[in-house]
Amino acid sequence: MLPVNEAEHAQINVHIVPFKAIAPGLIAIVLIDLLAVTGRWSEIPNGSTIQRATLLLVPWLALAVTGQRPQVLGFECRNLLLDLGWGAVAGGIWRGASLLFNSAFLGLSPGNSSLWTWVSALAWIPFLEETFFRGYLGRGLRAHLGAWKAILIQATLFTLQPSHLAQGLPGIVSILGFGLLAGWLVERRGSIWPAWGAHAMANGLTIPLGQFV
């Protein structure tokens, strides 16, 4: 059983995203992942744009349709800096373990350290992926399936994204581990910020190596 404060979650999740609002995003990401697993995703015109648009728009459209606020996705302002800090520590530990695990498989080389690379790694990618997978899917599915099932489902769908599958088996194992960690952080803290902090730290640490997810 997860070490969470159920009373705190009951207070945070006064409003939940109905399953009918989660279903469109769930169907869309399952379809994208299936096309990636079967090797068909490369045949989709403007596939990366479609994927980014799905991650960006679906959670906020669901909120607009259901009349709910961003807090339902985990955008809680209280303890924001503390949550980001805990996430950064967890993300740093995970990234260190990931690099050790992958050291025999990855050909690391100096990376592109342009301003957009840093903005993308620290803000844009965490915003897209944490909002969709941990906030929208993870927290939404938790209300209907329970914590552990929700964490496992969102982590699996996160791992099977086309860009993640392209990294090969060692990378896929590491990414699945991160998806589980990020889901647990959101569950443990009742906020999306620790997962954001973990994602940003994990990305930022490896920009000089040219490897980040």
N, C-alpha and C positions, 0 to 999 in steps of 0.2 A: 504494500500500500504506500502511496506517495506521502512524503512528510509535508503535507500542506495543512494550512489552517482553514478548515472547511467553513468556519464562521466568516472568515475574511472573504473567501470566494463567494459565499452566499451574498455578502454585501456588495462585492464588485460586480457580480453577474446578475444584478437585479433584472437587467434586460439581456436577452440572448438573441442571437441571430436565428430566426426560424430555419428549419431544415430546408424548406422550399427556397429560401434565399441562398443557402449554401449549395444546393443542388446544381445550379448552372455553372458555378466555378469548379465544382467537383467533376462534373462531366467534361468540362473544357480541358482541365489539366490532365485527366485520365486519358482523353483522346490524344493530347499532345504527347504524353509519355508513351502511349502505345505505339504511336507513329515513330517515336524515337527508338524504342526497343526493337521494332521490326525493321528499322533502317529506312523507313519511308519519309522521315521528317525532312531530309535534304531535298525531296521532290516538291515540297510546299513552297510556292513563291512567297517571298518576303516573310519567311517563317519566323525569323528572330523578332521582326516587328510585331507580328501577330502574338507571339508569346509575351513580349513585354507589355503590349496593350492589354492582354488578358490579366496579367498580374497586377497591372496598374489600375485598371478601370473596374474590374468585377467587384472587389470588396466595397468600393465607395458607391457603386451603383446599388449594391445590396443594402447598404445603409440608407441611401436615398429612398429606395422603394419601401423599406420597412420603417422609415422615420426615426432611425436610431442614431446615436451619437458615436464619435470615434472611440469613446471609452469602451464600447462593446468589443472592439478589436484589441484592447489592451493599452490604448494610448492614455494611460493614467499619468497625471502630472506629479502626484505625491511620490516622494522618494525617487524622483527621476535620476538625479545624479548618483545616488547610492545604487540604484538598479543598473545604471550604465557601468558603474565601477565594478560591481560584482560580475557583470557580463564580460567586461574587458579582461578580468582576471581569468575567468573560465575559458574565454576565447583564446587567450595567450597560452594557457596550459594545453588546450586541445590542439592548437596549431603546432606547438612544440612536439607533442606526441605524434601528430600527423606527419610532420617532416621526418621524424625518426622512422616511422613506419614506411614512408614512401621513399626514403633516401636511396634505396637500392634500385628503385624503378624510375624515378623522375630525373630527367636531364635538365637541371636548373641552370639558368643563365641570367645575366643582368637584365632587369626588366625596364619597361618604359615608365619613368617617374614624372610624366607630365601632370599638370594641374588637374586635367580631367580624369586621369587615372586615379588620383587620390580622392577626388570628389566622388567618382563612381564607386571606389572601393569602400570608402568610409560612410557614404550617405545614400547614394542612389540605389546600389544593389541591395544593401540591407533594408532600405525602405520598401523596395518592390517585393523582395522575397520574404522578409519577416512579416510584413503586413498581410500578404496573401497566405503563406503557409502556416505561420504560427498564430497570427491574429484572426484571420478570416476562417481558414479551415480548422486549425488546431482548436481554438477556443470555441468555434461553432460546433465542431464534432464532439467536443468534450461534453457539452450540455446534453447530447443525445446518446453518446456511446460510452461515456466514462473517460477518465484521464488517460490510462495506458493505451487503450485502443486508438484514441484520437492522436496521441503522440506518435505511435507507430505508423498510422496511416499517413499523417502529414509528412513525416520524415521519409517514408518510402516514395511518396509522390514528388517530394523535393529532390530526392536523389536521382530519380529517373528522368529529370529534365534533359533535353537534348545536349546542352552545353556541359552538363555533369557527366552524362554517359560517355561523351567524347574523351574524357580523361582516362578511361580504361579502368580495369578492375581495382588496382590499389587506390586510385582516386575515389572510386565509387564507394569503397568500404569506408574511407575517411569521411566522405560527405554524408553517408548514412549516419555515422557516429555524430557528426555535427548536428544533423537534423534532430536526432534524439536528444542531444544535449540542449539545443535551443528550445525544443518543445518542453523539456523538463524545467528549464529556467523560467519560461513563461508560466508554467504550472506552479512552480515553487513560489514565485514572487507576485503572481497575479497581474503582471504587466508585460508589455512587449519590449520595454527598454533593455532588460538584461540580455535578451536575444540579439537586439540591435547592437549593443555594446560588444558582445561576443563576436558577432559577424564582422563588425568594423575592425576589431583588434586582429582577428584572424586574417582578414584581407590585408590590413596595413602592414603587418609583420612580414608579409611575403612579397610585397610589391617589388622590393629590390631584387628578388629572385625571379620575378616574372611569372609567379604562380599564385593566383588567388581565385576564390570561388565566391 
